[in-house]
Amino acid sequence: MIDFSKIRWIIEREEDEDGVVVWASVPKVDRYWSRDDGYYLGPETCKRQTRYWRFDEWIKTHKEVQMPVLSLVDGRLISFTNGRHRFAWFRDHGLKAMPVITDRGYGAALRRAVGR
């Protein structure tokens, strides 16, 4: 069992350092993301994803986790730039809220849509 309170959320990619961090409701993000037919990873789909299972092994020995990078597209769906397998893993393991990064200028809209 992972103690979510021990996770240290980080921004690791230089290109994300100018983004805005939003504390997002995992269930709300998942509802928006499920509208993205081509890239959505539902719980059943994840069972067949190697990246998902690699993260499952990795998280057992690591506490620093890179925040997912996402966008709210046309106010109707979530699109991930980075971290959809990580997000799906945390969703499937019961995390209710987590920090995510979005482009500067989109933070307010994302916060209204999926903020906790």
C-alpha positions in Angstrom: 0.0 0.0 0.0 1.3 3.4 -0.9 1.1 6.2 1.6 0.1 9.1 -0.6 1.0 11.7 2.0 4.7 10.7 1.5 4.7 11.6 -2.2 6.8 14.6 -3.1 5.3 16.1 -6.3 8.0 17.6 -8.6 8.3 19.4 -11.9 11.2 17.6 -13.6 11.0 18.7 -17.3 12.5 22.1 -18.0 9.7 22.9 -20.5 7.1 22.6 -17.8 8.7 25.1 -15.3 6.8 28.0 -16.8 3.4 26.2 -16.3 0.8 26.6 -13.6 0.3 24.0 -10.9 -3.4 23.2 -10.2 -4.6 20.9 -7.4 -7.1 18.8 -9.3 -9.8 16.4 -8.3 -8.9 13.0 -9.8 -12.5 11.9 -10.4 -13.2 15.2 -12.2 -10.1 15.0 -14.4 -11.1 11.4 -15.2 -14.6 12.4 -16.3 -13.2 15.0 -18.7 -10.4 12.8 -19.9 -12.8 9.9 -20.7 -14.1 12.0 -23.6 -10.7 11.7 -25.3 -11.4 8.5 -27.2 -8.0 8.1 -28.7 -5.9 8.5 -25.5 -8.1 7.7 -22.5 -6.8 4.9 -20.3 -9.7 3.4 -18.4 -9.1 0.9 -15.6 -9.6 -2.1 -17.9 -7.3 -0.7 -20.6 -4.5 -0.1 -18.0 -4.3 -3.8 -17.2 -2.8 -4.3 -20.7 -0.4 -1.3 -20.5 3.3 -2.0 -19.9 4.0 1.6 -18.8 1.3 1.3 -16.2 2.8 -1.8 -14.7 6.4 -0.4 -14.8 5.1 2.6 -12.8 3.4 0.2 -10.4 6.9 -1.4 -9.7 8.7 1.9 -9.7 6.5 3.7 -7.2 7.2 1.0 -4.5 10.7 2.4 -4.1 10.4 6.1 -5.0 8.7 9.0 -3.4 9.4 11.8 -5.9 6.8 11.8 -8.6 6.6 14.1 -11.6 3.3 15.9 -11.9 1.2 15.1 -15.0 1.0 17.8 -17.6 -2.4 18.4 -19.1 -4.7 20.8 -20.8 -8.4 21.5 -20.9 -9.4 21.5 -24.6 -12.3 23.7 -25.6 -13.7 23.4 -22.1 -14.9 19.8 -22.8 -12.0 17.3 -22.5 -8.7 16.8 -20.8 -5.6 16.1 -23.0 -2.3 14.9 -21.5 1.0 16.1 -22.7 2.8 13.9 -20.2 1.9 11.6 -17.3 -1.3 9.8 -18.4 -0.1 6.4 -17.2 1.0 7.9 -13.8 -2.4 9.7 -13.5 -4.3 6.5 -14.3 -2.3 4.5 -11.7 -3.0 7.0 -9.0 -6.7 7.1 -10.0 -6.9 3.3 -9.9 -5.3 3.3 -6.4 -7.7 5.7 -4.8 -6.0 9.1 -4.9 -8.7 11.8 -4.8 -6.6 14.9 -5.6 -3.2 15.6 -7.1 -1.2 18.5 -8.5 -1.0 18.8 -12.3 0.7 21.3 -14.5 -1.0 23.3 -17.3 0.2 26.0 -19.6 0.3 29.5 -18.2 -2.9 31.3 -19.0 -5.0 28.2 -18.7 -4.7 27.6 -15.0 -7.9 29.5 -14.0 -10.1 27.6 -16.5 -8.6 24.2 -15.5 -9.1 25.1 -11.8 -12.8 26.0 -12.4 -13.3 22.7 -14.3 -11.4 20.2 -12.2 -10.0 22.0 -9.2 -10.6 20.4 -5.8 
